[in-house]
Amino acid sequence: MSRSHQPERLTRLACHGQCRPDPARHVHHDQLLRVESDPDAMVDLFETAVTWAELEYPTDTTIAPHEWLDFAQRHRWHDPERMLRIFGLATDIALRAAPAPTPAALDMAMAAGSGICPALDPVEPPRRRLRVASP
């Protein structure tokens, strides 16, 4: 018998007494706690991971990607292994992303001919000499 694909309703877990998030980061902390029970919170996590290198997130109110795995390990979850996989993948995405190139770097690359359509060196077509066959 196949298992239903209906998502199970998970209750949000409260933070245990030993976790005392920085007051400025409390909102982001609670948003990360909702990742297990709220699909929108998971999408937000991966959106943050994908755009981490491109956008400037406020460091005083945002828990940075290099802290996400530690966050997942310190908290209690209904499925701890799954949450470690989710936060591990999000961390990997965020920390592997290369920062977006600056406009000056793009201009320089295009000038050097290494853009999407690099400039090609002109190539002379081969010269063919026709020979007339003798009768």
N, CA, C and O of each residue as an XYZ file, in Angstrom:
540
protein
N       0.835     -1.163      0.000
C       0.000      0.000      0.000
C       0.885      1.232      0.000
O       1.845      1.312      0.766
N       0.563      2.201     -0.864
C       1.404      3.390     -0.950
C       1.037      4.389      0.137
O      -0.108      4.477      0.580
N       2.006      5.100      0.529
C       1.813      6.102      1.570
C       1.223      7.351      0.952
O       1.619      7.746     -0.144
N       0.307      7.963      1.619
C      -0.338      9.173      1.124
C       0.690     10.292      1.003
O       1.614     10.399      1.810
N       0.513     11.111     -0.008
C       1.420     12.241     -0.200
C       0.927     13.493      0.506
O       1.465     14.581      0.297
N      -0.086     13.346      1.334
C      -0.580     14.479      2.101
C       0.459     14.841      3.154
O       0.912     13.974      3.901
N       0.838     16.107      3.218
C       1.824     16.484      4.240
C       1.242     16.339      5.635
O       0.092     16.693      5.892
N       2.050     15.819      6.512
C       1.629     15.696      7.896
C       1.660     17.075      8.532
O       2.547     17.881      8.254
N       0.702     17.330      9.371
C       0.649     18.609     10.054
C       1.597     18.549     11.231
O       1.368     17.796     12.178
N       2.655     19.332     11.180
C       3.625     19.351     12.270
C       3.382     20.582     13.121
O       3.109     21.669     12.613
N       3.484     20.396     14.376
C       3.368     21.541     15.264
C       4.734     22.199     15.383
O       5.767     21.530     15.369
N       4.720     23.501     15.499
C       5.971     24.229     15.625
C       6.611     23.917     16.962
O       5.946     23.888     17.997
N       7.888     23.690     16.923
C       8.601     23.374     18.152
C       9.061     24.654     18.837
O       9.544     25.585     18.193
N       8.906     24.676     20.100
C       9.405     25.807     20.872
C      10.885     25.586     21.138
O      11.368     24.454     21.173
N      11.565     26.653     21.318
C      12.991     26.577     21.586
C      13.198     26.110     23.022
O      12.492     26.548     23.930
N      14.160     25.227     23.223
C      14.426     24.757     24.583
C      15.043     25.873     25.416
O      15.523     26.869     24.874
N      15.029     25.709     26.684
C      15.442     26.747     27.619
C      16.878     27.218     27.484
O      17.197     28.334     27.893
N      17.751     26.394     26.921
C      19.155     26.773     26.824
C      19.442     27.673     25.629
O      20.516     28.270     25.553
N      18.504     27.780     24.699
C      18.716     28.622     23.522
C      18.209     30.022     23.827
O      17.026     30.227     24.101
N      19.097     30.951     23.776
C      18.726     32.333     24.022
C      19.211     33.163     22.834
O      20.319     33.700     22.846
N      18.358     33.260     21.802
C      18.803     34.016     20.633
C      18.983     35.494     20.962
O      18.282     36.056     21.803
N      19.914     36.087     20.293
C      20.130     37.516     20.394
C      18.792     38.208     20.104
O      18.139     37.856     19.122
N      18.361     39.179     20.920
C      17.055     39.808     20.694
C      16.867     40.335     19.269
O      15.762     40.259     18.731
N      17.900     40.855     18.665
C      17.789     41.378     17.303
C      17.581     40.249     16.285
O      16.974     40.465     15.236
N      18.077     39.066     16.586
C      17.948     37.932     15.668
C      16.764     37.031     16.002
O      16.588     35.994     15.362
N      15.965     37.393     16.969
C      14.872     36.544     17.424
C      13.865     36.238     16.308
O      13.385     35.108     16.219
N      13.538     37.205     15.466
C      12.575     37.000     14.386
C      13.115     35.982     13.391
O      12.395     35.075     12.976
N      14.387     36.130     13.006
C      14.973     35.174     12.049
C      15.114     33.800     12.701
O      14.920     32.779     12.042
N      15.442     33.769     13.958
C      15.540     32.522     14.713
C      14.217     31.761     14.637
O      14.197     30.564     14.348
N      13.107     32.465     14.899
C      11.797     31.822     14.867
C      11.416     31.391     13.447
O      10.756     30.371     13.251
N      11.838     32.176     12.476
C      11.575     31.793     11.080
C      12.314     30.493     10.738
O      11.762     29.630     10.055
N      13.545     30.352     11.205
C      14.298     29.115     10.960
C      13.663     27.933     11.687
O      13.699     26.811     11.181
N      13.084     28.164     12.862
C      12.400     27.088     13.568
C      11.176     26.589     12.794
O      10.817     25.416     12.892
N      10.537     27.475     12.027
C       9.348     27.092     11.259
C       9.666     26.270     10.013
O       8.747     25.761      9.370
N      10.938     26.128      9.658
C      11.316     25.411      8.431
C      10.735     23.995      8.409
O      10.328     23.517      7.350
N      10.692     23.334      9.533
C      10.200     21.960      9.556
C       8.684     21.873      9.360
O       8.197     20.890      8.801
N       7.948     22.858      9.796
C       6.486     22.766      9.763
C       5.814     23.658      8.729
O       4.625     23.494      8.457
N       6.547     24.592      8.151
C       5.955     25.560      7.228
C       6.722     25.563      5.903
O       7.878     25.985      5.863
N       6.090     25.096      4.818
C       6.790     25.056      3.525
C       7.283     26.436      3.068
O       8.330     26.538      2.429
N       6.534     27.492      3.394
C       6.979     28.836      3.009
C       8.270     29.226      3.725
O       9.114     29.914      3.150
N       8.426     28.794      4.968
C       9.657     29.079      5.709
C      10.836     28.342      5.074
O      11.952     28.862      5.044
N      10.590     27.127      4.564
C      11.668     26.399      3.894
C      12.049     27.087      2.584
O      13.230     27.195      2.253
N      11.050     27.547      1.846
C      11.334     28.284      0.606
C      12.130     29.545      0.932
O      13.072     29.882      0.216
N      11.762     30.241      2.001
C      12.502     31.442      2.411
C      13.958     31.104      2.738
O      14.867     31.856      2.387
N      14.173     29.977      3.408
C      15.538     29.558      3.742
C      16.360     29.366      2.469
O      17.484     29.859      2.372
N      15.798     28.646      1.492
C      16.549     28.397      0.261
C      16.674     29.651     -0.599
O      17.661     29.806     -1.318
N      15.699     30.540     -0.536
C      15.806     31.817     -1.229
C      16.964     32.631     -0.649
O      17.739     33.243     -1.385
N      17.067     32.627      0.669
C      18.176     33.321      1.323
C      19.503     32.679      0.937
O      20.479     33.381      0.671
N      19.545     31.351      0.907
C      20.779     30.647      0.560
C      21.225     30.984     -0.854
O      22.405     31.242     -1.090
N      20.290     30.983     -1.792
C      20.629     31.231     -3.198
C      21.088     32.669     -3.409
O      21.961     32.919     -4.240
N      20.520     33.609     -2.678
C      20.843     35.022     -2.894
C      21.855     35.577     -1.896
O      22.162     36.768     -1.929
N      22.378     34.729     -1.009
C      23.270     35.215      0.049
C      24.468     35.990     -0.501
O      24.825     37.036      0.042
N      25.082     35.501     -1.553
C      26.280     36.154     -2.092
C      25.939     37.378     -2.937
O      26.812     38.201     -3.215
N      24.684     37.504     -3.344
C      24.298     38.599     -4.232
C      23.698     39.788     -3.499
O      23.873     40.932     -3.919
N      22.993     39.525     -2.411
C      22.306     40.584     -1.674
C      22.995     40.826     -0.342
O      23.721     39.969      0.162
N      22.765     41.975      0.207
C      23.343     42.292      1.508
C      22.277     42.113      2.574
O      21.340     42.905      2.674
N      22.430     41.062      3.370
C      21.505     40.809      4.464
C      22.047     41.472      5.723
O      23.254     41.445      5.961
N      21.180     42.064      6.528
C      21.666     42.719      7.754
C      22.218     41.691      8.744
O      21.497     40.805      9.204
N      23.480     41.820      9.056
C      24.132     40.852      9.939
C      23.651     40.943     11.378
O      23.791     39.987     12.141
N      23.089     42.078     11.754
C      22.629     42.212     13.137
C      21.273     41.539     13.370
O      20.922     41.258     14.516
N      20.499     41.273     12.300
C      19.186     40.651     12.463
C      19.057     39.304     11.762
O      18.017     38.653     11.862
N      20.094     38.881     11.059
C      20.035     37.646     10.285
C      21.062     36.645     10.792
O      22.221     36.993     11.018
N      20.634     35.415     10.967
C      21.565     34.340     11.312
C      22.232     33.920     10.005
O      21.558     33.488      9.070
N      23.538     34.047      9.945
C      24.289     33.809      8.712
C      24.383     32.319      8.381
O      24.306     31.479      9.277
N      24.550     31.986      7.096
C      24.620     30.578      6.671
C      25.667     29.741      7.396
O      25.440     28.556      7.637
N      26.797     30.324      7.746
C      27.815     29.520      8.431
C      27.359     29.099      9.834
O      28.019     28.283     10.476
N      26.241     29.647     10.314
C      25.691     29.287     11.623
C      24.495     28.331     11.522
O      24.019     27.842     12.546
N      24.002     28.056     10.307
C      22.773     27.283     10.143
C      22.903     25.836     10.618
O      21.991     25.325     11.268
N      23.996     25.175     10.314
C      24.155     23.784     10.760
C      24.212     23.696     12.281
O      23.613     22.804     12.881
N      24.923     24.611     12.889
C      24.985     24.645     14.353
C      23.590     24.902     14.922
O      23.203     24.297     15.921
N      22.843     25.794     14.288
C      21.465     26.070     14.696
C      20.639     24.785     14.652
O      19.920     24.472     15.601
N      20.744     24.041     13.545
C      19.974     22.804     13.382
C      20.358     21.768     14.440
O      19.497     21.044     14.941
N      21.632     21.697     14.776
C      22.089     20.720     15.766
C      21.658     21.092     17.180
O      21.444     20.207     18.009
N      21.530     22.365     17.468
C      21.186     22.815     18.818
C      19.699     22.731     19.130
O      19.310     22.815     20.295
N      18.867     22.569     18.121
C      17.428     22.599     18.343
C      16.809     21.215     18.231
O      17.370     20.309     17.615
N      15.652     21.077     18.835
C      14.918     19.811     18.811
C      13.942     19.830     17.647
O      13.250     20.821     17.412
N      13.898     18.725     16.925
C      13.042     18.614     15.746
C      12.261     17.305     15.801
O      12.643     16.371     16.507
N      11.166     17.248     15.051
C      10.428     15.990     14.921
C      11.279     14.971     14.168
O      11.262     13.784     14.492
N      12.028     15.440     13.157
C      12.894     14.579     12.349
C      14.276     15.244     12.253
O      14.563     15.937     11.277
N      15.127     15.033     13.262
C      16.421     15.720     13.311
C      17.315     15.452     12.101
O      17.991     16.364     11.626
N      17.330     14.221     11.598
C      18.187     13.908     10.443
C      17.759     14.687      9.205
O      18.593     15.200      8.459
N      16.455     14.768      8.999
C      15.940     15.511      7.845
C      16.301     16.990      7.966
O      16.686     17.615      6.978
N      16.181     17.549      9.160
C      16.489     18.962      9.347
C      17.978     19.237      9.145
O      18.351     20.285      8.618
N      18.825     18.301      9.560
C      20.262     18.474      9.301
C      20.545     18.450      7.801
O      21.394     19.198      7.316
N      19.837     17.597      7.069
C      19.999     17.562      5.610
C      19.547     18.878      4.979
O      20.225     19.416      4.104
N      18.406     19.391      5.421
C      17.870     20.646      4.869
C      18.813     21.804      5.153
O      19.181     22.547      4.243
N      19.204     21.959      6.405
C      20.095     23.074      6.751
C      21.488     22.881      6.158
O      22.148     23.856      5.799
N      21.938     21.632      6.051
C      23.237     21.372      5.426
C      23.234     21.747      3.959
O      24.192     22.345      3.469
N      22.170     21.403      3.251
C      22.068     21.743      1.837
C      21.975     23.257      1.651
O      22.639     23.816      0.778
N      21.164     23.915      2.462
C      21.042     25.371      2.368
C      22.384     26.053      2.654
O      22.755     27.015      1.981
N      23.096     25.550      3.646
C      24.415     26.108      3.969
C      25.378     25.929      2.803
O      26.096     26.857      2.431
N      25.386     24.738      2.234
C      26.265     24.451      1.093
C      25.963     25.376     -0.075
O      26.883     25.898     -0.704
N      24.694     25.586     -0.370
C      24.306     26.472     -1.469
C      24.799     27.892     -1.200
O      25.384     28.527     -2.077
N      24.564     28.384      0.007
C      24.926     29.766      0.335
C      26.428     29.991      0.320
O      26.900     31.018     -0.167
N      27.182     29.036      0.850
C      28.623     29.257      0.986
C      29.411     28.925     -0.276
O      30.566     29.334     -0.397
N      28.822     28.199     -1.210
C      29.503     27.910     -2.477
C      29.272     28.980     -3.528
O      30.015     29.065     -4.506
N      28.264     29.783     -3.336
C      27.921     30.796     -4.331
C      29.026     31.833     -4.434
O      29.560     32.299     -3.428
N      29.353     32.180     -5.659
C      30.347     33.222     -5.890
C      29.637     34.571     -5.861
O      28.517     34.693     -6.357
N      30.271     35.568     -5.291
C      29.659     36.896     -5.294
C      29.419     37.359     -6.729
O      30.177     37.024     -7.639
N      28.369     38.124     -6.910
C      28.062     38.646     -8.241
C      29.201     39.560     -8.687
O      29.727     40.328     -7.881
N      29.587     39.486     -9.969
C      30.670     40.351    -10.448
C      30.240     41.811    -10.443
O      29.072     42.137    -10.658
N      31.201     42.668    -10.197
C      30.931     44.103    -10.209
C      30.789     44.563    -11.654
O      31.310     43.910    -12.558
N      30.097     45.670    -11.889
C      29.967     46.175    -13.258
C      31.322     46.433    -13.912
O      31.480     46.208    -15.112
N      32.303     46.902    -13.136
C      33.634     47.158    -13.697
C      34.274     45.857    -14.176
O      34.921     45.830    -15.224
N      34.097     44.788    -13.417
C      34.662     43.497    -13.816
C      33.989     42.980    -15.076
O      34.639     42.376    -15.929
N      32.692     43.215    -15.194
C      31.982     42.792    -16.402
C      32.464     43.566    -17.622
O      32.673     42.990    -18.689
N      32.641     44.891    -17.455
C      33.126     45.704    -18.574
C      34.503     45.245    -19.018
O      34.785     45.175    -20.214
N      35.358     44.932    -18.054
C      36.709     44.505    -18.377
C      36.692     43.158    -19.103
O      37.453     42.948    -20.048
N      35.823     42.250    -18.658
C      35.740     40.943    -19.299
C      35.237     41.070    -20.723
O      35.721     40.378    -21.619
N      34.283     41.936    -20.935
C      33.754     42.109    -22.279
C      34.806     42.755    -23.177
O      34.917     42.412    -24.355
N      35.570     43.681    -22.625
C      36.605     44.331    -23.422
C      37.671     43.326    -23.826
O      38.275     43.443    -24.892
N      37.896     42.342    -22.973
C      38.913     41.342    -23.269
C      38.382     40.259    -24.212
O      39.126     39.373    -24.632
N      37.086     40.341    -24.539
C      36.521     39.362    -25.451
C      36.172     38.040    -24.802
O      36.051     37.031    -25.496
N      36.004     38.019    -23.480
C      35.697     36.761    -22.810
C      34.271     36.736    -22.282
O      33.984     36.029    -21.316
N      33.380     37.490    -22.894
C      31.988     37.507    -22.473
C      31.241     36.309    -23.039
O      31.835     35.286    -23.379
N      29.951     36.457    -23.129
C      29.126     35.365    -23.639
C      29.495     35.053    -25.088
O      29.563     33.886    -25.474
N      29.729     36.081    -25.881
C      30.136     35.899    -27.285
C      31.525     36.513    -27.444
O      31.646     37.683    -27.807
N      32.560     35.743    -27.180
C      33.911     36.316    -27.243
C      34.269     36.732    -28.671
O      33.804     36.152    -29.652
N      35.106     37.749    -28.742
C      35.579     38.204    -30.048
C      36.507     37.141    -30.626
O      37.355     36.589    -29.925
N      36.335     36.869    -31.891
C      37.174     35.872    -32.544
C      38.273     36.552    -33.328
O      38.096     37.658    -33.840
N      39.393     35.896    -33.418
C      40.469     36.413    -34.247
C      40.049     36.262    -35.704
O      39.482     35.239    -36.087
N      40.329     37.287    -36.520
C      39.954     37.142    -37.922
C      40.766     36.016    -38.559
O      41.968     35.877    -38.332
N      40.091     35.252    -39.331
C      40.742     34.126    -40.003
C      40.646     34.362    -41.494
O      39.572     34.631    -42.032
N      41.782     34.257    -42.150
C      41.770     34.423    -43.601
C      41.309     33.125    -44.235
O      41.751     32.041    -43.855
N      40.419     33.248    -45.205
C      39.986     32.023    -45.872
C      41.142     31.429    -46.666
O      42.002     32.161    -47.156
N      41.165     30.133    -46.792
C      42.262     29.518    -47.557
C      42.174     29.935    -49.025
O      41.091     30.044    -49.600
N      43.340     30.161    -49.603
C      43.385     30.539    -51.028
C      43.459     29.267    -51.862
O      44.298     28.395    -51.641
N      42.578     29.198    -52.797
C      42.574     28.043    -53.679
C      43.041     28.480    -55.052
O      42.615     29.509    -55.575
N      43.883     27.715    -55.597
C      44.354     27.981    -56.950
C      43.773     26.944    -57.886
O      43.894     25.737    -57.678
N      43.176     27.430    -58.865
C      42.600     26.536    -59.834
C      43.649     26.170    -60.876
O      44.393     27.029    -61.349
N      43.699     24.959    -61.210
C      44.615     24.534    -62.264
C      43.782     24.106    -63.483
O      42.767     23.418    -63.373
N      44.224     24.512    -64.542
C      43.541     24.117    -65.766
C      44.218     22.849    -66.267
O      45.435     22.784    -66.440
N      43.402     21.880    -66.486
C      43.953     20.595    -66.948
C      44.372     20.738    -68.410
O      43.675     21.376    -69.199
N      45.471     20.165    -68.756
C      45.924     20.242    -70.137
C      45.190     19.164    -70.954
O      44.950     18.056    -70.474
N      44.852     19.513    -72.169
C      44.125     18.543    -73.000
C      44.924     17.397    -73.408
O      44.426     16.516    -74.108
